[in-house]
Amino acid sequence: MMRGIEKADTVTMDAHKLLYAPNCMGICLFKDVRDSKLIYHTSNYIIRKGSVDQGRFTIEGSRPFECLKPWASLKILGHYGYKLIFEHARELQKTFVELVEKDPLFELLNRPELFIINYRFVPEELGKMLETLMENPKENAEKITAVNKIINTITIELHKTIRDHDTSFVSRTRLESTRYAPRKIVVLRAITVNPNTEPYMLKKVLNDHRSMGISLWKEMKRSGDLLSGL
């Protein structure tokens, strides 16, 4: 995945993700340290010329020694520690993807590379309808949009329900790069980087999401408002 990175003049990374450091850990690495002076700036009341304040070389200007946190993480966990954490995260990712793919009421919306899995709950009748429509996407464009609009609403409500139940946590986002493009698809977004999570827990999480989705869909069908557009 990193092939060719040595050709870059600069590389940016967020240590608060896979280095398990706190937020606000954006880092820019320069191949040639002299290039960092292109953003050099000073002020008369702080970060003065010749001072040791690292804010002279940052966009923010004056700031505390935040890079101590990822530095400490690297020193404490080390290469072997991160290897263990990443291998565990990869195992969780594989497990969750397999669970989503095997469940006919869920749709996987990406092939994850770095532990982010995008998926959504799709009621059985809507799923069958969508598969049929996608056989001729150009001819069925309006209906495909209408079905996805309903599923988007279900996903938003399901995310709220998951949050209210407070037994698991996933975020929510919109994707454009799916087989339904250029339609924006609302998805649930799971990240498998918690070292305290075990594979068996993921099955329970998805089962809970499934039960919540089924209940929501039953309520929506009873109201009948969503289905009027089909």
KOLMIMAR-767398 format. One line per 5 residues: number of its first residue (from 0); for each residue x, y, z of N, C-alpha, C. Coordinates in pm, whole numbers, m for minus. Each point is the difference from the previous one (the first is absolute). Example, Ala and Ser with C-alpha at 12.3 -4.5 7.8 and 13.67 -1.06 7.14 Angstrom:
0) 1319,m569,780,m89,119,0,90,120,0 | m35,105,m72,82,119,6,m77,109,73
This chain:
0) 81,m121,0,m81,121,0,85,126,0 | 123,m11,48,87,118,10,99,10,m116 | m15,m87,m100,94,1,m111,2,136,m68 | 119,57,m17,15,129,m66,2,118,95 | m22,m27,131,m5,110,96,134,74,8
5) 109,m71,m34,133,63,8,19,110,m102 | m89,8,m99,9,104,m102,m64,131,44 | m73,m4,110,m73,120,46,94,97,70 | m23,130,m21,74,102,73,m51,14,143 | m133,m18,15,m60,7,133,m102,m112,16
10) m19,m43,122,m101,m101,32,m76,48,123 | m132,m5,m7,m80,39,117,m64,m123,62 | m22,5,129,m63,m111,72,m71,54,123 | m99,m75,46,m73,34,122,33,m103,107 | 81,38,93,42,m95,104,m114,m41,92
15) m106,80,3,m111,m35,90,m79,m119,m51 | 26,m45,m121,m66,m120,m51,83,m123,36 | 84,m42,m92,66,m129,17,123,2,91 | 41,116,46,105,3,103,m61,11,139 | m133,0,7,m72,m3,128,40,117,90
20) 12,118,m60,29,122,76,m127,84,7 | m5,102,87,m118,86,12,m27,78,m129 | m112,70,m4,m35,83,m115,101,113,m21 | m16,70,m112,87,113,m37,145,m46,m16 | 17,m113,m66,134,m54,m19,36,m8,m147
25) m35,104,m77,39,3,m141,148,28,m13 | 69,m81,m81,145,11,m13,37,11,m148 | 94,88,m31,53,10,m136,149,m31,7 | 42,m102,m73,140,m41,m2,65,50,m129 | 117,61,12,72,53,m115,121,m88,m31
30) 16,m34,m126,120,m75,m40,124,86,22 | m12,127,m38,110,96,18,m44,101,105 | 68,3,111,m39,88,111,m3,147,m43 | 78,35,m101,4,139,m45,m134,45,m58 | m78,m96,m52,m131,34,m56,m97,48,108
35) 22,m44,122,m90,42,109,9,151,24 | 109,61,m43,19,144,22,m87,84,m93 | m65,m66,m97,m90,73,m89,m122,52,73 | m35,m62,114,m114,48,79,48,70,128 | 129,29,4,58,67,118,m63,138,17
40) m41,31,122,m55,132,30,29,35,146 | 5,129,27,31,46,136,m95,113,39 | 6,36,126,m79,112,52,85,73,102 | m32,128,23,80,79,94,m29,m33,146 | m118,m60,26,m37,m21,140,15,m147,43
45) 19,m89,m94,19,m143,27,64,m60,m124 | 38,m123,m1,71,m65,m111,94,99,m72 | 77,72,80,91,99,m57,113,m67,m78 | 56,72,m92,112,m51,m78,113,m44,91 | 46,m122,m21,108,m51,84,m49,m72,124
50) m131,1,28,m53,m69,117,m5,m150,m26 | m23,m78,104,m8,m146,m14,m145,m46,m13 | m92,92,m9,m142,m34,m13,m25,m69,m133 | m48,m125,4,m25,m75,m123,m116,57,m82 | m76,92,60,m108,63,m72,46,77,m123
55) 129,30,m8,54,70,m118,m18,m83,m127 | m11,m132,18,m6,m90,m115,m136,m69,m13 | m103,53,64,m132,m63,m7,m102,99,m51 | m108,m52,m54,m108,86,m49,m66,72,115 | m11,m68,114,m71,58,114,76,115,65
60) 133,m2,m14,79,99,71,36,m54,137 | m10,82,103,36,m44,134,m88,m117,42 | 60,m101,58,m76,m115,46,85,m81,96 | m62,m87,81,76,m83,93,74,m113,m71 | 77,m74,74,83,m108,m55,m87,m124,m21
65) m97,9,m95,m94,m110,m22,68,m125,m54 | 108,18,m76,63,m117,m61,65,m92,103 | 3,43,128,47,m89,106,m89,m123,9 | m131,17,m28,m95,m111,17,24,m113,m98 | 7,28,m133,33,m112,m90,141,m52,21
70) 93,87,38,137,m44,28,m2,m102,115 | m76,32,106,m9,m92,113,m68,m131,m39 | m103,10,m85,m69,m120,m46,95,m92,m75 | 80,61,m88,97,m79,m76,102,m66,92 | 44,73,101,100,m54,92,m57,m110,89
75) m126,17,43,m61,m97,93,m46,m125,m73 | m72,18,m111,m53,m115,m73,107,m64,m89 | 73,84,m70,105,m50,m86,m51,m75,m122 | 92,m44,m84,m34,m71,m124,m81,m126,30 | 42,m77,96,m68,m126,31,m139,24,56
80) m12,101,86,m131,32,58,m102,40,m105 | 42,87,m92,m91,41,m108,m33,m118,m92 | 97,m89,m19,m23,m118,m83,m114,m84,60 | 2,m20,130,m105,m77,66,m136,68,m13 | 0,131,20,m126,76,m8,m57,m5,m142
85) 84,20,m101,m47,1,m139,m47,m137,m44 | 68,m105,44,m41,m136,m36,m137,m31,59 | m21,46,123,m130,m21,64,m109,79,m72 | 32,124,m36,m97,83,m73,m34,m62,m134 | 100,m59,m67,m23,m66,m129,m91,m122,17
90) 20,m74,108,m85,m116,27,m145,44,23 | m17,107,77,m134,53,25,m64,48,m130 | 78,69,m82,m51,49,m128,m49,m117,m86 | 81,m103,m12,m36,m118,m80,m128,m63,53 | m9,m14,132,m117,m61,63,m126,80,m29
95) 8,132,16,m118,84,m18,m44,2,m146 | 94,7,m92,m33,m2,m143,m71,m130,m35 | 50,m112,51,m62,m130,m28,m141,m7,56 | m20,55,120,m132,0,60,m99,81,m82 | 44,116,m47,m86,86,m82,m35,m68,m132
100) 101,m60,m62,m21,m63,m130,m92,m122,8 | 4,m71,110,m81,m121,15,m145,30,37 | m23,120,52,m135,36,44,m77,64,m115 | m111,m59,m44,m75,53,m113,m67,134,26 | m4,42,126,m63,129,32,101,114,13
105) 125,m27,m34,101,106,3,73,4,m134 | 45,120,m34,75,19,m124,134,65,32 | 108,m62,m48,134,56,17,24,102,m110 | 46,120,37,17,108,m98,146,33,m31 | 95,m75,57,140,24,m34,83,m124,30
110) 119,m3,m57,98,m104,33,107,66,86 | m9,m13,130,87,77,90,147,m36,m11 | 84,103,12,145,m18,3,57,33,138 | m57,101,64,52,43,130,m110,1,105 | m70,m112,15,m88,m27,113,m128,83,4
115) m39,62,m110,m127,74,m6,m97,m77,m89 | m112,m45,57,m98,m80,m73,m129,80,m14 | m42,22,m125,m124,71,m28,m107,m101,m40 | m114,6,66,m107,m95,m27,m135,63,31 | m108,m67,m40,m133,51,31,m99,m115,9
120) m106,24,76,m110,m96,12,m94,20,m118 | m33,m110,m69,m89,6,m115,m111,m104,19 | m125,43,23,m110,m94,14,m7,m96,m119 | m43,m123,25,4,m104,m103,m72,42,m128 | m122,54,12,m75,36,m120,65,113,m79
125) 62,95,72,69,109,m68,128,m49,m66 | 66,m95,66,122,m56,m57,m26,m73,m131 | m106,m81,m1,m36,m72,m123,m41,96,m110 | m76,103,38,m43,100,m97,120,71,m61 | 95,36,87,118,73,m47,86,m84,m94
130) 16,m128,32,80,m88,m84,m61,m13,m139 | m132,m10,m5,m69,m9,m129,17,129,m80 | m17,112,68,13,130,m68,141,24,m52 | 100,m47,75,139,24,m39,43,m83,m121 | m83,m91,m44,30,m75,m122,m7,92,m123
135) m83,104,10,m9,102,m105,1,139,66 | 116,41,50,9,124,77,m44,126,m73 | 26,9,m128,m39,121,m75,m151,10,m14 | m62,m111,m34,m145,1,m19,m75,19,132 | 61,m48,109,m68,3,130,56,107,93
140) 63,101,m56,70,100,81,m87,64,108 | m121,40,m37,m87,68,97,m40,m91,114 | m33,m126,m32,m40,m94,104,117,m37,91 | 119,m11,m59,119,m29,80,24,114,99 | m17,122,m46,14,117,87,m104,m4,111
145) m124,m34,m35,m108,m4,99,24,m105,107 | 45,m120,m42,26,m107,97,115,39,92 | 106,56,m58,115,40,83,m36,113,95 | m91,84,m41,m45,108,88,m68,m59,124 | m79,m104,m20,m66,m67,112,103,m66,91
150) 96,m70,m61,103,m66,80,86,101,74 | 25,117,m61,73,107,69,m73,42,126 | m132,16,m12,m81,39,117,7,m107,108 | m9,m126,m41,9,m110,96,135,3,71 | 107,23,m76,135,1,57,17,112,102
155) m54,116,m31,8,114,93,m74,m32,129 | m119,m56,m12,m79,m35,118,65,m114,79 | 59,m94,m72,68,m111,67,120,52,79 | 72,94,m58,116,56,70,m43,70,129 | m112,72,m6,m51,66,120,m41,m103,104
160) m60,m109,m44,m44,m105,92,120,m67,66 | 104,m28,m79,123,m59,55,58,91,107 | 2,127,m29,55,97,96,m83,3,128 | m133,m5,m14,m88,3,117,14,m126,85 | 21,m115,m65,16,m124,76,133,m2,76
165) 101,63,m56,128,22,69,71,m130,39 | m15,m106,m80,73,m124,27,113,m21,m101 | 3,79,m105,108,m3,m98,9,138,m63 | 109,24,m72,14,131,m64,52,m16,m142 | m72,56,m94,48,16,m138,m34,142,m42
170) 77,56,m90,m32,133,m50,m84,m13,m127 | m32,112,m62,m83,1,m120,59,98,m99 | m3,m34,m129,51,90,m102,m75,m21,m131 | 35,81,m101,m57,m14,m134,112,m33,m98 | m26,m95,m88,98,m40,m100,m49,33,m140
175) 92,41,m84,m33,23,m141,58,m111,m88 | 111,m58,42,68,m100,m83,m52,m140,30 | m123,m26,m39,m58,m133,12,m56,m41,m135 | m55,m118,m10,m57,m43,m128,m126,78,m35 | m50,80,96,m119,81,m24,34,143,m40
180) 127,30,m17,44,136,m35,m75,49,m124 | m30,132,m6,43,110,88,m89,23,122 | m89,m93,29,m87,15,118,84,m5,127 | m35,78,98,70,m2,128,m69,m101,92 | 78,m95,47,m53,m110,78,39,17,147
185) m99,0,89,26,11,144,39,m138,52 | 109,m6,73,49,m129,51,38,11,147 | 1,m114,65,57,m11,134,150,m26,m18 | 78,52,92,146,m3,m16,63,m58,127 | 44,m125,m11,62,m68,115,152,0,m14
190) 70,21,111,145,0,m1,50,m102,102 | 80,m96,m47,35,m114,85,138,13,63 | 29,113,63,134,22,54,7,m10,153 | m111,m30,64,2,m10,146,65,m131,42 | 116,4,66,68,m125,38,m76,m82,104
195) m101,60,62,m80,m73,100,m118,m74,m63 | m24,21,m129,m110,m67,m69,45,m139,m43 | m88,m100,18,28,m136,m43,m97,m38,m113 | 38,m92,m88,m84,m36,m114,m143,m38,36 | m19,m73,111,m135,m43,35,m91,119,31
200) 57,110,45,m79,119,30,m62,59,m126 | 71,m10,m111,m47,59,m125,m128,m68,m49 | m10,m129,22,m122,m73,m39,m119,53,77 | 19,22,130,m108,54,81,m38,142,m44 | 102,81,m30,m26,137,m46,m85,m1,m126
205) 39,m82,m99,m75,m2,m126,m140,m58,20 | m13,m99,88,m133,m55,29,m90,105,63 | 59,81,87,m77,109,63,m45,100,m106 | 90,37,m90,m34,94,m107,m108,m59,m91 | 8,m129,m22,m99,m70,m83,m139,9,64
210) m6,m30,129,m129,3,71,m59,140,0 | 84,99,24,m46,138,m1,m51,38,m140 | 73,m41,m103,m39,30,m137,m134,m62,m37 | m21,m124,39,m126,m69,m28,m116,71,67 | 20,38,127,m106,71,73,m33,134,m65
215) 104,73,m39,m20,129,m65,m77,m16,m131 | 37,m100,m78,m63,m22,m130,m148,m35,17 | m31,m78,102,m140,m36,26,m81,125,34 | 58,87,81,m69,125,36,m20,88,m124 | 102,9,m83,m9,84,m120,m103,m54,m99
220) m7,m131,m12,m99,m59,m90,m142,25,49 | m15,m1,131,m134,25,55,m46,142,m30 | 95,94,6,m37,139,m29,m30,21,m149 | 74,m72,m85,m27,2,m144,52,123,m73 | 50,100,71,44,124,m65,120,m22,m92
225) 96,m77,45,122,m17,m77,m24,m73,m132 | m93,m93,1,m20,m86,m117,m85,64,m108 | m56,116,26,m88,64,m96,72,39,m129 | 133,17,7,74,42,m117,38,m114,m93 | m28,m124,40,38,m116,m84,m115,m43,m90
